[in-house]
Structure formats: C-alpha cells, structure tokens
Amino acid sequence: ELNMNENLILQLRLDSISYASGKPIITSLYTSEELVYEQLLKDSIISVVFETLTKDTVVEFAVVATLMGNKKELLVTTRYKSPKHYIGFLVKGKEKLHAWHWGNWLRLNAQDIGVQGYVPTDSYYSLRAPGTGKNVLTVGAYVNRGKYVNIKGDTLSKELIAGKRASFSSIGPTTDERLKPEISAPGQNVFSASPTTLLNKPVNRLVGDSITAVNSGTSMACPAVTGIVALYYEENPTTPFSEIKKRITASANQDTFSYENGTLPNTFWGFGKIDAFALQSTVISSVQSSTVSDSYCSISSVGNSSMYLRLSFPTIGEYTLQFMDSKGTILKTIPWQCYSVGTYSMLVPLDHIGLVLLQVKKGNTVQSQTVGINY
C-alpha cells in the first residue's frame, strides 16, 4: 500500500546489489515507465513485468488505484522470486510517500545499506483505514502474557515481557499528522474461547481444557476496548462518542512500559493503556473546561499544556495549591500568599495529559476539587 501525494511520480525498479571492498555497488536491471499519481484512475490496473538477464528472477507488479475516502491509495501486488535482487520504489517529487507491506511489518529502523537514494524503512505512518478515521477510537496492542504453557506442556513465548508494546502494533501518526492510536489494550498472548467445531486446531496455541486458545493481534486488543466502552454505555447510555473518546484517554494508565517510547501521548501507545476501572469510577466534571466553584476556587478553562485558573480566596493568609493525577500522584505544588480577599487569575504550566485534581489547603482545612481534563 502506498499513500502518495498527487505531486509525486513513482517508478518501479529491479536492482542488483553487490559489494566490492566492503562498498555496495548497485546495478539497475529494469526500470518501469513513470507512473503519474494524478493520472491513475480509480480501479485502474497497470501491469509491469521484469525478467532479468540471468533468468533467475521474474517480477510482475500490478498497480491498482483505489479511493480511500477522498484520497487515492495505490495497492501494489507482486509475484516475485529472487535470491539476490531488490525491488525498489523510485519516487520523484518533494512530498512524502508512506508504504506498508501487507502480511508483514516493515522493520523499525532497518539498516541503511549505504547506497545513495536508498532510504531505510521504519514503521511510522503504518496505520490504515478504518483506523485512521477522525471519528474512530484506534487501539494499539501490548503483551498480555510473557509466556504460556500449551496442552503439550511446552512453555512458549518466553522471550516476551508482559506489559511491553506488541511489536506488530501499527504506529501512527496518520498521513495528515493526526495522533493515532489513542489508546492501547492487551493484544498479544490473550486467552480466549476456541470453537469446539474448529478443525485442525493449532496445538501450540491450545491451553488448559483444549477449548481455550491463545491469540494475538490488534484484533484481540480492539474487542477488549469495545467491551469496556459497552459497559460504560450501559451505565451512561446518552454519552456522546466524542466525550467517551476523551474520557478513555484521560483515564488511561501510564506506566513505565508506555513511557519507553517517549512522553505520552505518542504514536506508539496513544495516551497509554486503557483502564476500565478508572473509566467507570473517575468523576470528570467536564472535558477541557470546567465551571466548578466552591468557597475557594473556580476553574474557567483547561489548556493543552497548562491550566488557566481563577481562584477566589474568601480570607487572607497562606494557601497551598496541589495538583494531582487520578491516582493521587502530586504533579505540582504551588504556595500562594493571599494578601487581599478576591479573585486571582493564573496560568499554571502542567506537563500532564489526563484527569487533574486540585487541592486547596489553608492550615488544617483542605478543599478538594475535580478540575477537568488536560487534553
């Protein structure tokens, strides 16, 4: 699959790469005619056949342009057999091209072979429709169990670590640079029911009573999130999807594994791991803004990486403002000396995505208040 900008020109190439004195030498055996993206019609098929002079390689390309939303996507299929040649995509133009190898995954940070013009692959932008949809909650996968024992007594998947991101889970962002996925769930080595009528059951994945099987994939992670959302809708049937999406991301569990790929949210994990209990039990007064008020404070808005607060102090004296996440971890503490009764405004930098709680303390008096979601 190729996601291209309409200004790009694509050519298909067959190359032979050899090495002399440790340096790569590239020989181009065949190059197709230029395929101009904007001239490809919907469902048009272009066939390109390469046969090498050594007759050990035959490559047939079929290029199909299909509409994905309002954008064309090229699907390139091949019949290919070669022990020593490389398929190349020659791209002309200044825009980006994102390619996805169906049935396998492009290796993350593949080694640069040292040939000018050959770009090492990575797995970014590897999400595809419908997971790229704007009104879709897209789910990544992480390891549920690091190992398991099948019905033969063999211990399998010993190299995996429970909680780590699954290597097969696609990486965002979308081609128009939106954050995806938004949330992650258990998707590798997940135990589930196996149909009793299934013939030729994979023995290596059967466990316990032989009607339970181990499966992996984002197709295991997505149903887990679907079930959690269904439980929430049972209790709150009128909640709009846009708020559900924000509540799920706000209540996400952010552990050491999910921080391995950088600050959250990111294109590997989204906002972190889904937390069913936190989604059901956390009281969120509003999304991105709040008008909660009490004798001490009112919150008028919540920003992306900071909070705009309007604090009404009923008496003068020394106060302490303490910001916490949903688990009670202190994010920031601000001492505040109130010299005059009244309302004060402040912009508080807060490097945290998710639910934020505020405690206002004065002496032995503590006032806790849900602030909202920093999103």
ChimeraX attribute file (.defattr): number of C-alpha atoms within 10 A of each C-alpha:
attribute: neighborCount
match mode: 1-to-1
recipient: residues
	/A:1	18
	/A:2	15
	/A:3	19
	/A:4	22
	/A:5	19
	/A:6	15
	/A:7	13
	/A:8	17
	/A:9	17
	/A:10	18
	/A:11	15
	/A:12	19
	/A:13	17
	/A:14	21
	/A:15	18
	/A:16	15
	/A:17	14
	/A:18	13
	/A:19	9
	/A:20	7
	/A:21	5
	/A:22	7
	/A:23	11
	/A:24	14
	/A:25	12
	/A:26	14
	/A:27	12
	/A:28	13
	/A:29	15
	/A:30	16
	/A:31	16
	/A:32	15
	/A:33	11
	/A:34	13
	/A:35	16
	/A:36	14
	/A:37	18
	/A:38	13
	/A:39	9
	/A:40	18
	/A:41	13
	/A:42	13
	/A:43	14
	/A:44	12
	/A:45	16
	/A:46	13
	/A:47	13
	/A:48	15
	/A:49	13
	/A:50	18
	/A:51	14
	/A:52	16
	/A:53	8
	/A:54	7
	/A:55	8
	/A:56	12
	/A:57	16
	/A:58	16
	/A:59	16
	/A:60	16
	/A:61	18
	/A:62	16
	/A:63	20
	/A:64	21
	/A:65	21
	/A:66	17
	/A:67	13
	/A:68	13
	/A:69	10
	/A:70	6
	/A:71	13
	/A:72	22
	/A:73	19
	/A:74	22
	/A:75	20
	/A:76	19
	/A:77	15
	/A:78	15
	/A:79	10
	/A:80	12
	/A:81	12
	/A:82	13
	/A:83	7
	/A:84	11
	/A:85	18
	/A:86	15
	/A:87	15
	/A:88	14
	/A:89	15
	/A:90	15
	/A:91	18
	/A:92	14
	/A:93	12
	/A:94	9
	/A:95	12
	/A:96	14
	/A:97	16
	/A:98	17
	/A:99	21
	/A:100	20
	/A:101	15
	/A:102	11
	/A:103	6
	/A:104	8
	/A:105	15
	/A:106	19
	/A:107	14
	/A:108	12
	/A:109	11
	/A:110	12
	/A:111	11
	/A:112	11
	/A:113	12
	/A:114	12
	/A:115	12
	/A:116	9
	/A:117	8
	/A:118	12
	/A:119	12
	/A:120	14
	/A:121	16
	/A:122	18
	/A:123	21
	/A:124	20
	/A:125	22
	/A:126	21
	/A:127	20
	/A:128	17
	/A:129	9
	/A:130	13
	/A:131	17
	/A:132	22
	/A:133	14
	/A:134	12
	/A:135	11
	/A:136	15
	/A:137	23
	/A:138	22
	/A:139	29
	/A:140	31
	/A:141	30
	/A:142	28
	/A:143	23
	/A:144	22
	/A:145	20
	/A:146	16
	/A:147	16
	/A:148	19
	/A:149	17
	/A:150	20
	/A:151	17
	/A:152	12
	/A:153	11
	/A:154	10
	/A:155	12
	/A:156	15
	/A:157	14
	/A:158	11
	/A:159	8
	/A:160	17
	/A:161	16
	/A:162	17
	/A:163	20
	/A:164	19
	/A:165	25
	/A:166	25
	/A:167	15
	/A:168	19
	/A:169	24
	/A:170	25
	/A:171	23
	/A:172	26
	/A:173	20
	/A:174	22
	/A:175	19
	/A:176	8
	/A:177	9
	/A:178	13
	/A:179	20
	/A:180	29
	/A:181	29
	/A:182	26
	/A:183	29
	/A:184	31
	/A:185	26
	/A:186	29
	/A:187	28
	/A:188	30
	/A:189	25
	/A:190	17
	/A:191	19
	/A:192	14
	/A:193	12
	/A:194	16
	/A:195	12
	/A:196	10
	/A:197	8
	/A:198	9
	/A:199	7
	/A:200	6
	/A:201	15
	/A:202	10
	/A:203	12
	/A:204	16
	/A:205	20
	/A:206	23
	/A:207	19
	/A:208	12
	/A:209	9
	/A:210	16
	/A:211	15
	/A:212	18
	/A:213	23
	/A:214	20
	/A:215	17
	/A:216	19
	/A:217	20
	/A:218	22
	/A:219	14
	/A:220	21
	/A:221	24
	/A:222	20
	/A:223	15
	/A:224	19
	/A:225	22
	/A:226	13
	/A:227	12
	/A:228	17
	/A:229	18
	/A:230	13
	/A:231	15
	/A:232	17
	/A:233	16
	/A:234	9
	/A:235	10
	/A:236	12
	/A:237	10
	/A:238	8
	/A:239	11
	/A:240	10
	/A:241	14
	/A:242	12
	/A:243	12
	/A:244	17
	/A:245	17
	/A:246	18
	/A:247	22
	/A:248	26
	/A:249	27
	/A:250	28
	/A:251	28
	/A:252	25
	/A:253	20
	/A:254	18
	/A:255	11
	/A:256	9
	/A:257	17
	/A:258	24
	/A:259	16
	/A:260	13
	/A:261	14
	/A:262	12
	/A:263	12
	/A:264	18
	/A:265	24
	/A:266	21
	/A:267	23
	/A:268	29
	/A:269	31
	/A:270	24
	/A:271	29
	/A:272	27
	/A:273	26
	/A:274	24
	/A:275	20
	/A:276	19
	/A:277	10
	/A:278	17
	/A:279	21
	/A:280	18
	/A:281	10
	/A:282	14
	/A:283	13
	/A:284	18
	/A:285	16
	/A:286	16
	/A:287	19
	/A:288	19
	/A:289	19
	/A:290	19
	/A:291	15
	/A:292	15
	/A:293	16
	/A:294	14
	/A:295	11
	/A:296	20
	/A:297	24
	/A:298	20
	/A:299	23
	/A:300	18
	/A:301	19
	/A:302	23
	/A:303	16
	/A:304	14
	/A:305	13
	/A:306	17
	/A:307	23
	/A:308	16
	/A:309	20
	/A:310	19
	/A:311	20
	/A:312	18
	/A:313	20
	/A:314	14
	/A:315	15
	/A:316	13
	/A:317	14
	/A:318	13
	/A:319	19
	/A:320	16
	/A:321	17
	/A:322	17
	/A:323	22
	/A:324	19
	/A:325	19
	/A:326	18
	/A:327	12
	/A:328	10
	/A:329	10
	/A:330	14
	/A:331	15
	/A:332	15
	/A:333	13
	/A:334	12
	/A:335	12
	/A:336	14
	/A:337	11
	/A:338	16
	/A:339	11
	/A:340	12
	/A:341	12
	/A:342	13
	/A:343	15
	/A:344	14
	/A:345	13
	/A:346	10
	/A:347	12
	/A:348	15
	/A:349	13
	/A:350	16
	/A:351	13
	/A:352	19
	/A:353	22
	/A:354	23
	/A:355	26
	/A:356	25
	/A:357	22
	/A:358	22
	/A:359	19
	/A:360	21
	/A:361	18
	/A:362	16
	/A:363	9
	/A:364	5
	/A:365	8
	/A:366	14
	/A:367	14
	/A:368	16
	/A:369	20
	/A:370	22
	/A:371	31
	/A:372	26
	/A:373	29
	/A:374	22
	/A:375	20
